[in-house]
Amino acid sequence: MSEQLVSLSINGRARPVRAMPFHTLLEVLRDQLQLTGAKRGCNQGICGACTVQVDGQPMRACLSLAVNLADREITTVEGLAAGRTLSAMQQAFVECGAVQCGFCISGMLISASALLRDNPHPSEDDARQALVGNLCRCSGYAKIIEAVCRAGEAAP
C-alpha cells in the first residue's frame, strides 16, 4: 500500500493531503490539517464527537476513509462560523449555556446545523431525533435541545 495524494474540499477550500488507504478523515483532519474541532472519542462511530458534514449530511469522521471523500464537500465545526461571526446555531449554544466540558459540542453543532438546514423550525422532538447519535456525558441535554430550538426560532 502506498500513500495517495488526495484533494479534499474542506470548509469551502481545496486541501491537498497525503493519505494511506486506511487513514480516516478524522486522522487527516486532526493530524495533517490541524482542524481539531472534530474529537476522537470512541473511535467506533458511536459517540458522535467526530461528526462532520459530508455533502451536507452528518457523517462520522472516525469511520470515513479520507481517500473516499475526494470531490465531496466536507464541513467541520471550524467552517460553521463566517469569519469571526458565529452561526445562528453556535450563537444559540452560547446564549443557552449549552456547553459544559465542550468535548461533544462540535459534533452536536454539526448535527444540529444539518437539521436546521433541512428543517428551519424544528420541534423539541426533531432536535432530539437529530442528536440521537451524539452523546454527552456532562449534560442532561436540556440546554442543548433548548439551543437547537432557539436557533430555529431565529431562522427566517
PyMOL CGO cylinders between C-alpha atoms (Angstrom):
from pymol import cmd
from pymol.cgo import CYLINDER

trace = [
    CYLINDER, 0.00, 0.00, 0.00, 1.21, 3.45, -0.79, 0.3, 1, 1, 1, 1, 1, 1,
    CYLINDER, 1.21, 3.45, -0.79, 0.30, 6.94, 0.20, 0.3, 1, 1, 1, 1, 1, 1,
    CYLINDER, 0.30, 6.94, 0.20, -2.07, 8.77, -2.13, 0.3, 1, 1, 1, 1, 1, 1,
    CYLINDER, -2.07, 8.77, -2.13, -2.36, 12.47, -2.84, 0.3, 1, 1, 1, 1, 1, 1,
    CYLINDER, -2.36, 12.47, -2.84, -6.00, 13.41, -2.34, 0.3, 1, 1, 1, 1, 1, 1,
    CYLINDER, -6.00, 13.41, -2.34, -7.64, 16.80, -2.71, 0.3, 1, 1, 1, 1, 1, 1,
    CYLINDER, -7.64, 16.80, -2.71, -10.32, 17.27, -0.10, 0.3, 1, 1, 1, 1, 1, 1,
    CYLINDER, -10.32, 17.27, -0.10, -12.76, 20.18, -0.14, 0.3, 1, 1, 1, 1, 1, 1,
    CYLINDER, -12.76, 20.18, -0.14, -12.93, 21.26, 3.48, 0.3, 1, 1, 1, 1, 1, 1,
    CYLINDER, -12.93, 21.26, 3.48, -14.93, 24.28, 4.59, 0.3, 1, 1, 1, 1, 1, 1,
    CYLINDER, -14.93, 24.28, 4.59, -15.08, 25.52, 1.01, 0.3, 1, 1, 1, 1, 1, 1,
    CYLINDER, -15.08, 25.52, 1.01, -11.36, 25.25, 0.36, 0.3, 1, 1, 1, 1, 1, 1,
    CYLINDER, -11.36, 25.25, 0.36, -9.39, 22.61, -1.57, 0.3, 1, 1, 1, 1, 1, 1,
    CYLINDER, -9.39, 22.61, -1.57, -6.89, 20.95, 0.75, 0.3, 1, 1, 1, 1, 1, 1,
    CYLINDER, -6.89, 20.95, 0.75, -4.34, 18.53, -0.73, 0.3, 1, 1, 1, 1, 1, 1,
    CYLINDER, -4.34, 18.53, -0.73, -3.41, 15.77, 1.72, 0.3, 1, 1, 1, 1, 1, 1,
    CYLINDER, -3.41, 15.77, 1.72, -1.35, 12.60, 1.63, 0.3, 1, 1, 1, 1, 1, 1,
    CYLINDER, -1.35, 12.60, 1.63, -3.20, 9.60, 2.98, 0.3, 1, 1, 1, 1, 1, 1,
    CYLINDER, -3.20, 9.60, 2.98, -2.82, 5.88, 3.14, 0.3, 1, 1, 1, 1, 1, 1,
    CYLINDER, -2.82, 5.88, 3.14, -5.93, 3.99, 2.00, 0.3, 1, 1, 1, 1, 1, 1,
    CYLINDER, -5.93, 3.99, 2.00, -6.71, 3.16, 5.65, 0.3, 1, 1, 1, 1, 1, 1,
    CYLINDER, -6.71, 3.16, 5.65, -6.40, 6.71, 7.05, 0.3, 1, 1, 1, 1, 1, 1,
    CYLINDER, -6.40, 6.71, 7.05, -9.68, 8.04, 8.36, 0.3, 1, 1, 1, 1, 1, 1,
    CYLINDER, -9.68, 8.04, 8.36, -10.92, 11.54, 7.71, 0.3, 1, 1, 1, 1, 1, 1,
    CYLINDER, -10.92, 11.54, 7.71, -10.57, 12.20, 11.44, 0.3, 1, 1, 1, 1, 1, 1,
    CYLINDER, -10.57, 12.20, 11.44, -6.85, 11.34, 11.33, 0.3, 1, 1, 1, 1, 1, 1,
    CYLINDER, -6.85, 11.34, 11.33, -6.31, 13.60, 8.32, 0.3, 1, 1, 1, 1, 1, 1,
    CYLINDER, -6.31, 13.60, 8.32, -8.30, 16.50, 9.80, 0.3, 1, 1, 1, 1, 1, 1,
    CYLINDER, -8.30, 16.50, 9.80, -6.59, 16.43, 13.17, 0.3, 1, 1, 1, 1, 1, 1,
    CYLINDER, -6.59, 16.43, 13.17, -3.08, 15.20, 12.37, 0.3, 1, 1, 1, 1, 1, 1,
    CYLINDER, -3.08, 15.20, 12.37, -2.36, 16.78, 8.98, 0.3, 1, 1, 1, 1, 1, 1,
    CYLINDER, -2.36, 16.78, 8.98, -4.61, 19.81, 8.77, 0.3, 1, 1, 1, 1, 1, 1,
    CYLINDER, -4.61, 19.81, 8.77, -4.72, 20.74, 12.48, 0.3, 1, 1, 1, 1, 1, 1,
    CYLINDER, -4.72, 20.74, 12.48, -8.51, 21.03, 12.34, 0.3, 1, 1, 1, 1, 1, 1,
    CYLINDER, -8.51, 21.03, 12.34, -9.07, 19.73, 15.85, 0.3, 1, 1, 1, 1, 1, 1,
    CYLINDER, -9.07, 19.73, 15.85, -12.75, 20.58, 16.30, 0.3, 1, 1, 1, 1, 1, 1,
    CYLINDER, -12.75, 20.58, 16.30, -13.79, 17.02, 15.47, 0.3, 1, 1, 1, 1, 1, 1,
    CYLINDER, -13.79, 17.02, 15.47, -12.81, 14.98, 18.51, 0.3, 1, 1, 1, 1, 1, 1,
    CYLINDER, -12.81, 14.98, 18.51, -11.53, 11.42, 18.78, 0.3, 1, 1, 1, 1, 1, 1,
    CYLINDER, -11.53, 11.42, 18.78, -13.93, 9.91, 21.29, 0.3, 1, 1, 1, 1, 1, 1,
    CYLINDER, -13.93, 9.91, 21.29, -14.86, 6.27, 20.94, 0.3, 1, 1, 1, 1, 1, 1,
    CYLINDER, -14.86, 6.27, 20.94, -13.21, 5.84, 17.51, 0.3, 1, 1, 1, 1, 1, 1,
    CYLINDER, -13.21, 5.84, 17.51, -16.04, 3.39, 16.71, 0.3, 1, 1, 1, 1, 1, 1,
    CYLINDER, -16.04, 3.39, 16.71, -18.73, 5.74, 15.36, 0.3, 1, 1, 1, 1, 1, 1,
    CYLINDER, -18.73, 5.74, 15.36, -20.87, 5.59, 18.48, 0.3, 1, 1, 1, 1, 1, 1,
    CYLINDER, -20.87, 5.59, 18.48, -20.30, 8.83, 20.41, 0.3, 1, 1, 1, 1, 1, 1,
    CYLINDER, -20.30, 8.83, 20.41, -20.62, 11.41, 17.62, 0.3, 1, 1, 1, 1, 1, 1,
    CYLINDER, -20.62, 11.41, 17.62, -17.75, 13.60, 18.84, 0.3, 1, 1, 1, 1, 1, 1,
    CYLINDER, -17.75, 13.60, 18.84, -16.07, 13.34, 15.41, 0.3, 1, 1, 1, 1, 1, 1,
    CYLINDER, -16.07, 13.34, 15.41, -19.14, 14.26, 13.38, 0.3, 1, 1, 1, 1, 1, 1,
    CYLINDER, -19.14, 14.26, 13.38, -18.60, 16.38, 10.27, 0.3, 1, 1, 1, 1, 1, 1,
    CYLINDER, -18.60, 16.38, 10.27, -20.89, 17.12, 7.35, 0.3, 1, 1, 1, 1, 1, 1,
    CYLINDER, -20.89, 17.12, 7.35, -20.19, 15.48, 4.01, 0.3, 1, 1, 1, 1, 1, 1,
    CYLINDER, -20.19, 15.48, 4.01, -22.27, 16.99, 1.24, 0.3, 1, 1, 1, 1, 1, 1,
    CYLINDER, -22.27, 16.99, 1.24, -24.45, 18.49, 3.97, 0.3, 1, 1, 1, 1, 1, 1,
    CYLINDER, -24.45, 18.49, 3.97, -25.14, 15.23, 5.80, 0.3, 1, 1, 1, 1, 1, 1,
    CYLINDER, -25.14, 15.23, 5.80, -23.71, 14.35, 9.23, 0.3, 1, 1, 1, 1, 1, 1,
    CYLINDER, -23.71, 14.35, 9.23, -21.05, 11.66, 8.99, 0.3, 1, 1, 1, 1, 1, 1,
    CYLINDER, -21.05, 11.66, 8.99, -18.64, 10.08, 11.46, 0.3, 1, 1, 1, 1, 1, 1,
    CYLINDER, -18.64, 10.08, 11.46, -15.10, 11.13, 10.53, 0.3, 1, 1, 1, 1, 1, 1,
    CYLINDER, -15.10, 11.13, 10.53, -13.64, 8.21, 12.50, 0.3, 1, 1, 1, 1, 1, 1,
    CYLINDER, -13.64, 8.21, 12.50, -15.40, 5.73, 10.20, 0.3, 1, 1, 1, 1, 1, 1,
    CYLINDER, -15.40, 5.73, 10.20, -14.86, 7.56, 6.90, 0.3, 1, 1, 1, 1, 1, 1,
    CYLINDER, -14.86, 7.56, 6.90, -11.79, 6.88, 4.81, 0.3, 1, 1, 1, 1, 1, 1,
    CYLINDER, -11.79, 6.88, 4.81, -10.17, 10.10, 3.61, 0.3, 1, 1, 1, 1, 1, 1,
    CYLINDER, -10.17, 10.10, 3.61, -9.32, 8.73, 0.15, 0.3, 1, 1, 1, 1, 1, 1,
    CYLINDER, -9.32, 8.73, 0.15, -13.03, 8.06, -0.49, 0.3, 1, 1, 1, 1, 1, 1,
    CYLINDER, -13.03, 8.06, -0.49, -14.01, 11.69, 0.07, 0.3, 1, 1, 1, 1, 1, 1,
    CYLINDER, -14.01, 11.69, 0.07, -12.37, 13.45, -2.87, 0.3, 1, 1, 1, 1, 1, 1,
    CYLINDER, -12.37, 13.45, -2.87, -14.93, 15.54, -4.77, 0.3, 1, 1, 1, 1, 1, 1,
    CYLINDER, -14.93, 15.54, -4.77, -17.19, 15.73, -1.71, 0.3, 1, 1, 1, 1, 1, 1,
    CYLINDER, -17.19, 15.73, -1.71, -17.81, 18.88, 0.33, 0.3, 1, 1, 1, 1, 1, 1,
    CYLINDER, -17.81, 18.88, 0.33, -16.69, 18.44, 3.93, 0.3, 1, 1, 1, 1, 1, 1,
    CYLINDER, -16.69, 18.44, 3.93, -17.73, 20.89, 6.64, 0.3, 1, 1, 1, 1, 1, 1,
    CYLINDER, -17.73, 20.89, 6.64, -16.15, 20.82, 10.06, 0.3, 1, 1, 1, 1, 1, 1,
    CYLINDER, -16.15, 20.82, 10.06, -17.15, 22.85, 13.10, 0.3, 1, 1, 1, 1, 1, 1,
    CYLINDER, -17.15, 22.85, 13.10, -14.42, 25.31, 12.12, 0.3, 1, 1, 1, 1, 1, 1,
    CYLINDER, -14.42, 25.31, 12.12, -16.39, 26.03, 8.95, 0.3, 1, 1, 1, 1, 1, 1,
    CYLINDER, -16.39, 26.03, 8.95, -19.72, 26.89, 10.61, 0.3, 1, 1, 1, 1, 1, 1,
    CYLINDER, -19.72, 26.89, 10.61, -18.80, 30.47, 11.51, 0.3, 1, 1, 1, 1, 1, 1,
    CYLINDER, -18.80, 30.47, 11.51, -18.42, 33.21, 8.90, 0.3, 1, 1, 1, 1, 1, 1,
    CYLINDER, -18.42, 33.21, 8.90, -15.07, 34.65, 9.88, 0.3, 1, 1, 1, 1, 1, 1,
    CYLINDER, -15.07, 34.65, 9.88, -15.45, 35.77, 13.48, 0.3, 1, 1, 1, 1, 1, 1,
    CYLINDER, -15.45, 35.77, 13.48, -19.26, 35.77, 13.29, 0.3, 1, 1, 1, 1, 1, 1,
    CYLINDER, -19.26, 35.77, 13.29, -20.81, 32.69, 14.87, 0.3, 1, 1, 1, 1, 1, 1,
    CYLINDER, -20.81, 32.69, 14.87, -23.51, 30.78, 13.03, 0.3, 1, 1, 1, 1, 1, 1,
    CYLINDER, -23.51, 30.78, 13.03, -27.04, 31.02, 14.45, 0.3, 1, 1, 1, 1, 1, 1,
    CYLINDER, -27.04, 31.02, 14.45, -26.60, 27.57, 15.98, 0.3, 1, 1, 1, 1, 1, 1,
    CYLINDER, -26.60, 27.57, 15.98, -23.27, 28.43, 17.60, 0.3, 1, 1, 1, 1, 1, 1,
    CYLINDER, -23.27, 28.43, 17.60, -24.73, 31.67, 18.98, 0.3, 1, 1, 1, 1, 1, 1,
    CYLINDER, -24.73, 31.67, 18.98, -27.74, 29.82, 20.39, 0.3, 1, 1, 1, 1, 1, 1,
    CYLINDER, -27.74, 29.82, 20.39, -25.44, 27.32, 22.15, 0.3, 1, 1, 1, 1, 1, 1,
    CYLINDER, -25.44, 27.32, 22.15, -23.60, 30.23, 23.77, 0.3, 1, 1, 1, 1, 1, 1,
    CYLINDER, -23.60, 30.23, 23.77, -26.79, 32.08, 24.76, 0.3, 1, 1, 1, 1, 1, 1,
    CYLINDER, -26.79, 32.08, 24.76, -28.39, 28.97, 26.25, 0.3, 1, 1, 1, 1, 1, 1,
    CYLINDER, -28.39, 28.97, 26.25, -25.27, 27.85, 28.13, 0.3, 1, 1, 1, 1, 1, 1,
    CYLINDER, -25.27, 27.85, 28.13, -25.36, 24.56, 26.23, 0.3, 1, 1, 1, 1, 1, 1,
    CYLINDER, -25.36, 24.56, 26.23, -21.64, 23.90, 26.66, 0.3, 1, 1, 1, 1, 1, 1,
    CYLINDER, -21.64, 23.90, 26.66, -20.06, 22.22, 29.63, 0.3, 1, 1, 1, 1, 1, 1,
    CYLINDER, -20.06, 22.22, 29.63, -16.74, 20.47, 29.02, 0.3, 1, 1, 1, 1, 1, 1,
    CYLINDER, -16.74, 20.47, 29.02, -17.05, 21.10, 25.26, 0.3, 1, 1, 1, 1, 1, 1,
    CYLINDER, -17.05, 21.10, 25.26, -15.83, 17.70, 24.05, 0.3, 1, 1, 1, 1, 1, 1,
    CYLINDER, -15.83, 17.70, 24.05, -19.11, 16.69, 22.36, 0.3, 1, 1, 1, 1, 1, 1,
    CYLINDER, -19.11, 16.69, 22.36, -20.14, 20.16, 21.22, 0.3, 1, 1, 1, 1, 1, 1,
    CYLINDER, -20.14, 20.16, 21.22, -18.55, 20.19, 17.77, 0.3, 1, 1, 1, 1, 1, 1,
    CYLINDER, -18.55, 20.19, 17.77, -20.45, 17.03, 16.82, 0.3, 1, 1, 1, 1, 1, 1,
    CYLINDER, -20.45, 17.03, 16.82, -23.64, 18.41, 18.34, 0.3, 1, 1, 1, 1, 1, 1,
    CYLINDER, -23.64, 18.41, 18.34, -23.25, 21.67, 16.40, 0.3, 1, 1, 1, 1, 1, 1,
    CYLINDER, -23.25, 21.67, 16.40, -22.63, 19.84, 13.12, 0.3, 1, 1, 1, 1, 1, 1,
    CYLINDER, -22.63, 19.84, 13.12, -25.65, 17.55, 13.54, 0.3, 1, 1, 1, 1, 1, 1,
    CYLINDER, -25.65, 17.55, 13.54, -27.90, 20.38, 14.72, 0.3, 1, 1, 1, 1, 1, 1,
    CYLINDER, -27.90, 20.38, 14.72, -26.79, 22.63, 11.84, 0.3, 1, 1, 1, 1, 1, 1,
    CYLINDER, -26.79, 22.63, 11.84, -27.72, 19.93, 9.33, 0.3, 1, 1, 1, 1, 1, 1,
    CYLINDER, -27.72, 19.93, 9.33, -31.13, 19.67, 10.99, 0.3, 1, 1, 1, 1, 1, 1,
    CYLINDER, -31.13, 19.67, 10.99, -31.67, 23.43, 10.81, 0.3, 1, 1, 1, 1, 1, 1,
    CYLINDER, -31.67, 23.43, 10.81, -30.76, 23.49, 7.12, 0.3, 1, 1, 1, 1, 1, 1,
    CYLINDER, -30.76, 23.49, 7.12, -33.36, 20.81, 6.37, 0.3, 1, 1, 1, 1, 1, 1,
    CYLINDER, -33.36, 20.81, 6.37, -35.93, 21.91, 8.97, 0.3, 1, 1, 1, 1, 1, 1,
    CYLINDER, -35.93, 21.91, 8.97, -35.55, 25.62, 9.82, 0.3, 1, 1, 1, 1, 1, 1,
    CYLINDER, -35.55, 25.62, 9.82, -38.07, 25.46, 12.68, 0.3, 1, 1, 1, 1, 1, 1,
    CYLINDER, -38.07, 25.46, 12.68, -37.51, 22.15, 14.50, 0.3, 1, 1, 1, 1, 1, 1,
    CYLINDER, -37.51, 22.15, 14.50, -39.60, 20.96, 17.41, 0.3, 1, 1, 1, 1, 1, 1,
    CYLINDER, -39.60, 20.96, 17.41, -38.00, 19.54, 20.55, 0.3, 1, 1, 1, 1, 1, 1,
    CYLINDER, -38.00, 19.54, 20.55, -38.69, 16.05, 19.19, 0.3, 1, 1, 1, 1, 1, 1,
    CYLINDER, -38.69, 16.05, 19.19, -36.99, 16.95, 15.89, 0.3, 1, 1, 1, 1, 1, 1,
    CYLINDER, -36.99, 16.95, 15.89, -33.96, 18.22, 17.80, 0.3, 1, 1, 1, 1, 1, 1,
    CYLINDER, -33.96, 18.22, 17.80, -33.79, 15.10, 19.95, 0.3, 1, 1, 1, 1, 1, 1,
    CYLINDER, -33.79, 15.10, 19.95, -34.01, 12.87, 16.88, 0.3, 1, 1, 1, 1, 1, 1,
    CYLINDER, -34.01, 12.87, 16.88, -31.27, 14.80, 15.06, 0.3, 1, 1, 1, 1, 1, 1,
    CYLINDER, -31.27, 14.80, 15.06, -28.93, 14.47, 18.04, 0.3, 1, 1, 1, 1, 1, 1,
    CYLINDER, -28.93, 14.47, 18.04, -29.65, 10.83, 18.85, 0.3, 1, 1, 1, 1, 1, 1,
    CYLINDER, -29.65, 10.83, 18.85, -26.17, 9.82, 17.67, 0.3, 1, 1, 1, 1, 1, 1,
    CYLINDER, -26.17, 9.82, 17.67, -24.32, 12.46, 19.70, 0.3, 1, 1, 1, 1, 1, 1,
    CYLINDER, -24.32, 12.46, 19.70, -23.53, 11.51, 23.27, 0.3, 1, 1, 1, 1, 1, 1,
    CYLINDER, -23.53, 11.51, 23.27, -22.80, 13.97, 26.06, 0.3, 1, 1, 1, 1, 1, 1,
    CYLINDER, -22.80, 13.97, 26.06, -21.58, 12.77, 29.43, 0.3, 1, 1, 1, 1, 1, 1,
    CYLINDER, -21.58, 12.77, 29.43, -21.79, 16.14, 31.23, 0.3, 1, 1, 1, 1, 1, 1,
    CYLINDER, -21.79, 16.14, 31.23, -25.27, 17.31, 30.37, 0.3, 1, 1, 1, 1, 1, 1,
    CYLINDER, -25.27, 17.31, 30.37, -28.88, 16.39, 30.73, 0.3, 1, 1, 1, 1, 1, 1,
    CYLINDER, -28.88, 16.39, 30.73, -29.30, 17.65, 27.14, 0.3, 1, 1, 1, 1, 1, 1,
    CYLINDER, -29.30, 17.65, 27.14, -31.98, 20.19, 28.16, 0.3, 1, 1, 1, 1, 1, 1,
    CYLINDER, -31.98, 20.19, 28.16, -29.86, 23.25, 27.33, 0.3, 1, 1, 1, 1, 1, 1,
    CYLINDER, -29.86, 23.25, 27.33, -28.63, 21.65, 24.10, 0.3, 1, 1, 1, 1, 1, 1,
    CYLINDER, -28.63, 21.65, 24.10, -32.20, 20.97, 22.92, 0.3, 1, 1, 1, 1, 1, 1,
    CYLINDER, -32.20, 20.97, 22.92, -33.17, 24.49, 24.01, 0.3, 1, 1, 1, 1, 1, 1,
    CYLINDER, -33.17, 24.49, 24.01, -30.30, 25.91, 21.91, 0.3, 1, 1, 1, 1, 1, 1,
    CYLINDER, -30.30, 25.91, 21.91, -31.32, 23.95, 18.81, 0.3, 1, 1, 1, 1, 1, 1,
    CYLINDER, -31.32, 23.95, 18.81, -34.90, 25.20, 19.11, 0.3, 1, 1, 1, 1, 1, 1,
    CYLINDER, -34.90, 25.20, 19.11, -33.73, 28.77, 19.78, 0.3, 1, 1, 1, 1, 1, 1,
    CYLINDER, -33.73, 28.77, 19.78, -31.62, 28.73, 16.62, 0.3, 1, 1, 1, 1, 1, 1,
    CYLINDER, -31.62, 28.73, 16.62, -34.72, 27.58, 14.77, 0.3, 1, 1, 1, 1, 1, 1,
    CYLINDER, -34.72, 27.58, 14.77, -36.75, 30.43, 16.21, 0.3, 1, 1, 1, 1, 1, 1,
    CYLINDER, -36.75, 30.43, 16.21, -34.14, 32.88, 14.92, 0.3, 1, 1, 1, 1, 1, 1,
    CYLINDER, -34.14, 32.88, 14.92, -34.26, 31.40, 11.39, 0.3, 1, 1, 1, 1, 1, 1,
    CYLINDER, -34.26, 31.40, 11.39, -36.14, 33.46, 8.78, 0.3, 1, 1, 1, 1, 1, 1,
]
cmd.load_cgo(trace, "trace")
